Amino acid sequence: QDDVIAGYQVPKGTIVGVSPYVLHRRPELFPDPLRFDPSRFDKAKVKERNKHAYLPFGGGPRTCIGNMFALMEMQIVLAM
């Protein structure tokens, strides 16, 4: 059915894409988005944000099935 997203009319059948690159650089979600700031992912700050503000592996029913493996692998590589 037709819908309205963020004030924009979206007719039925329209394909809508989400760009994680753009989403992850929105200053209202991530202050000073181009600065490397690992503290953005502190548990308290993560709880304040919408759970879909950061989508490294997608979200919802189409989440990447390898996300847990990738996170585990990243920790092993850093430790080595």
N, C-alpha and C positions, 0 to 999 in steps of 0.2 A: 504494500500500500504506500501511498505518498507519505512523506514525513518532512519534518523540519529539524535540521541539525544546526545548532549555533546560529539560528536566525535565517538559515538558507533553506529554500524549498528544495527537496530532493524527491523527484518523481519516482514512482514505482519502476523497478527495473534498472535504476541507475547503479553503476559500479562505483563504489567509494573506496579509495585507497588511503591508507594511513602511512605516513613516512616517519619511522622511528628516528631518523636523523633529525628531522625538523622538530618532532615532539620532544626529544631529549635536549633541545637547545632553546626551549621557551623560557624566557626570563621570569615569567610569573610562576613557573614550576621549579626552576632551578636558577637561583640568583647567580649572576655572572657565569652564564652557562659555558663559556669557552675556557674557563679556568679549571685546571685539574684540582679537584677538591674531594678526596675520598671521604671526608666527613659528611658529605651529602647522603651517604648510605648508612649513617648511624641509625640504630633501631628507632630512636625517638623521632628523627626526621622522616624516616620511611613511614612511620605510623601517621604522621601529619598529612602526607600526600595521598592523593587518589591512587589506588593500587594499579591503575592502568596508565600512570604518568611515566613509568619507565618500563619499556617493553623489549628487553634484549633478546627474548626468545618468543615474542608474540604474546597472545593472551587469549583467555577464554577457551573454547573447545578446540582451537587450532594452535595451541601452545606446542612448541617444538618438543618432540619426544626425547630428544637428547639433552635437554637443559640441565638435568641433575648430573649427568655424566660430564658435561662441559664444565660445570662449576667445580666438580671434584677434580677433574683433570687439571684445571687451572691452579688449584691449591697444591697439587703434587708438583707441577712444573715450577711454581714459585719456591717450594721447599727445596727442590733440587738445585 
